[in-house]
Amino acid sequence: MTKTKTKETKIEFKKLREPVLPKGELAVKMRGVSGEWIEARLHPLNETQRGKITSAIQIVQSRLKEPNHLKISKEDFLTIVQVSIFLRTQSKDIGAYSAPDQGWGAPAIILNTESLIWEDKMELAVTVLHEAAHLWDFLNGRDAGDRDTSSKKEAMHAVLCYAALKMALPTRHWAFKKYPDLLGKITSD
């Protein structure tokens, strides 16, 4: 009996999809950090932001531990970020948000340009993974897409994202402050 080698297929990140928005922006209703429905204006990323997101994707691709508690592989992650559009908002009640296709042609990862995540490439990488994992869960029927952004379940998801990238949850993180008991439930293996 002869063994045949199978060639491993590898998805490589090419570039971010360009969103097509009427008049360069989109007004949508979405849940804010407070849990209330708000109207937000969404815009395409500028060139600098696109470069930072591309770097964040590359960081996740290189650091993502497999297997992980998020149940997302590097290949799954790259598939999600390649089919998604990235949008920005300045709405004060939105931090980062992921949404399945809401009529704009693709799933979306929405990031607030006023957030401190843009100042730290590792925090931006964790955020991109966090939102991509939500989209992955939604597409696999594990997430209804309408979540309470301050719940214990969402805090645990945040902890798992840091662990999947082999990073410690910063003590300033809201999940650490609100649910300190979660930190003992996960190890970074």
N, C-alpha and C positions, 0 to 999 in steps of 0.2 A: 504494500500500500504506500503510495507516494503522498507526501504532505505538500500541499500547495500554499504558498504565502498569499495572503490577501493584502492588497494595498489599502492602507488606512486613509480614509478621506478626511481632509481637514478643511474646515471653513476658515477663510481668512477675511478679516475686516477690510473692506474697501473704502467706503466713505459714507457719511450720513446722508439719508434721504432728504431731499428738498421738499418741504411742505408747500402745497399750493393753497394759499388762503385768499379769499376774495378781499380786495382792497388792502392786502398785506396784513390783515389782522382778523381775528375771529372773536366774537363775543359769545361766551358760553355760561351756562349755570352749572356750578359744581360745588361740592362740599368743601368748605374751608377747614382750617385747623380747628376752629371752634366747634365744628360739627354742623354749623348752619349752612344753608344753601346761599351762595353768593354769585354775583355776576362777575366774571373775570374776562379781561381782554388778553388774548393770546397772540403772540407774534413769532415769526421765525427767529432763530438765533442769528446773531451777527457773526462775522468771521472769527473774531477772537474767541467767542463762546463756543463756536463749532470746533476750534482747535483744542480748547480745554476739554470738551466732551470726547473728542477723538483720543486724547491722551488718557482720559479716565477709562475709556473702553479698553485701551491697551493695557492699563494697569490691572484691570479686572481679569483680562485674558491671561495675563502672566501670573497673577497671584491666586486665582480662584482654586480653592482646594476641592478635589474630587475624590470620593463622594463628599457631599456636604448635607447639612440638615435642611437646606432650602430645596433640595431635590432638583437642582439645575446644574447641568454640565456646562463646560466652556462652549461647546458647540450649540447648546440650547440658548445660552446667553447671547452668542454672536448672531444667531438666527433672529432673536427678538430685537436686538438693537439695529439690525440691518433692515427689518421690515417696519420698524417704528419710525415715527417722526418725532423730533425733539422741538419743543416750543418753549417760549419764555413768557413770563408774566411779571408784573410788578404789584399785583394784588397783595395787599398786606396780610390777608388771611389764608394765603396759600404758601406752603413751603416747597414741597416736591409732591408730584401727583402723577399717577399713571392711569390711563383710561383706554379701554378697548375702543375700536373705531366708533366714533360718535358722528359719523357722516362726513368726516374730513379725509377719508380714504385710507386710513391706516391707524393702528394703535398709536398712542402718543405718550411721551414722557414729558411732563411739564415741570419746569424749574423756575423758581423765583430768582430774578436777577439781583434782588436786594439781599439775598441770603449770604451768609458767611461761607457756605460750601464752595463758592467760586474762588475763595482765597486759599484753599488748601486742596491740593490735587488728590490726596488720599480720601478726604471727606467727600469730594465730588465723585470719586470712584465708588465709594460705599453707597452714595445716593443713587448713582446710575444702576448699580447692581440691585439695590433695594427695589427700585421702581420696575426694573426689567423682570425681577423675580415675581413681583405682583402680577405683571402681564402674563408671565409664564403660567402662574397658578390659575389665573382667569381662563386662559386658553385650554387648560387641562381640567377645568371644572372644579378646582379647589378653592376658588375665590369668587364671590359674587360680584366683585367690582365696586361695591358700595360699602366702604369700611369706616369705622370710627377711628380717626387718626390719632386719638390719644388713649386707645384701649390697651389692655394688657396684651392682647393678641398682637397688636401692631408693635408694641414695645418689644415683644419676644421676636418678632420678625426683624426688627432693627438689630437686636443682639445677635441673631443668626447671621445677618449680613456681615457684621464685623468679624465674627468667628470664621465665616467662609473665606474671608480675605486674610485670615491669620493676623487680625488686629484686635487690640483691646478696646472695649467700649470706653470712650472718654468719660471722665467723671462729670463733665459739664453737660453730657447728653441728657435730654429730657427723660428717656427711659430709665437711666441710672437713678435719676432723682425721684421719679414717680414710683418705680417698681424695683427697689434695690434687691428684693428677693430673687429676681430673675437671673442675676449674675451667677448664682450658685447652680443653676439648672443646666448650664451649657459649658462645655470645656472646648478649648481650641484644638484639642488633639494634636 
